[in-house]
């Protein structure tokens, strides 16, 4: 039943929950309204107007969105770890923490290595979360071309394409993003144990 | 008949130690906390959609005035227009056929053992289901075009989702089967090229695709076919999970079928596909769910032309316009209406989804 609750969170289309949560944290939204009403704060908390706060809020909400997926994968993997490993560890006198560190963790990291890598690349290009939550605001004068403090390269690219029609810069940014992502991907993929020590785990 | 007593040693009951009970209490508290944290925004969304007193945001959770007027707003321009059902002979024929399909389908759902339709082949049942859906779609017509935005967007998104699901599955399964079973010159090269091309952010192609679609007339007013074309044409690149699955099916199966004289198509349809049912359903589900959340391409292809938006773009405009104060509760109502069928479908097929992503994560 607990798993169904989290799967339910995945089932609701992401853009709806993101749009709603963006309004939840707004200056006149529910959270600020409640805190003001209870007298805990004097002024609305600057979730979206202060650059540092905005970044932390976006990371938090992104984590909130991503945990159910990871949980599904993790439970699937945990159920497949052979239990005789645990039995022999217990017989040898390992405590709970040691078992976790030496058996569970390496196994999990081995199996989810590729997924973590794809997730990293995916988040570099995660347009939906940034755009729907904060549209890249707060805008900042320190950055060129209408970029905001929470803009990713990808949302900046979108703004340049749609509002400024600055196709030249947009194309350059796209190519740079590709170079970085592809480079990191190829480098890390060949280094993670999933590929190097494939035999050890079979 | 003598009563059988269960053997005394099967059930071993051990009273939980205090330590175990403590741990259990902590674990359950944590689980409840996590569930609340994850479900809270969704519950709040549902509650806000019933609020009657003001359209914007407020500082309290429970509505003071419970009303359905937000939902009524979404359906405002539509009328149950009966005339259009028999307006032309073809419309009348379509209505009769789909009504017949819906009636037969409801009989099928009764599933009594002596029902005459218990033995209907399942393909016919699927056809009847489609007829029933088509009939339901026909019923709601938009008479006042300027007021039924949400229904138009919903309809667009539904059409895109259905076509994408069907065509994408066709493409992905074909590509995966071909790459898994057949060896031809350039196969490795193509797989590597697709891998590298997949690392480009998709937005780079947005501008080029827009101009391409414009020459074909598939933008703005023709946004729906344009979006379907974009999604389907590049869907073959997502073959990894399906191919991994096909790779686990032994070749010997194929070969013995060929020795018995089956054609490739026969092997694919009759042997491989039934075995790959989980992955096939996962692909269909993914293809169906993707258009509901697609903001970028939908907003660009249907630029400025409101009737061509899909639900994501429309709701985003509602929430972020300058007068969003009036539209917030309507956005919540729209969100609930969008989430309901998608969530229901997802929960019905969640087994396949879980299988799909664990397979994808394990095989990379």
Interface residues (C-beta under 8 A of the other chain):
Chain A: X2 X4 X5 X6 X7 X8 X9 X10 X11 X12 X13 X14 X15 X16 X17 X19 X20 X21 X22 X23 X24 X26 X28 X29 X30 X32 X33 X34 X36 X37 X64 X67 X68 X69 X72 X73 X76 X77 X111 X112 X113 X114 X115 X118 X121 X125 X127 X128 X131 X132 X135 X154 X157 X158 X161 X162 X167 X170 X171 X174 X175 X177 X178 X181 X182 X185 X194
Chain B: X31 X34 X35 X37 X38 X39 X41 X42 X44 X45 X56 X57 X58 X59 X60 X61 X196 X199 X200 X201 X203 X204 X206 X207 X289 X292 X293 X295 X296 X299 X300 X312 X315 X316 X319 X320 X328 X331 X332 X335 X338 X339 X342 X343 X346 X347 X350 X353 X354 X357 X358 X360 X361 X362 X363 X364
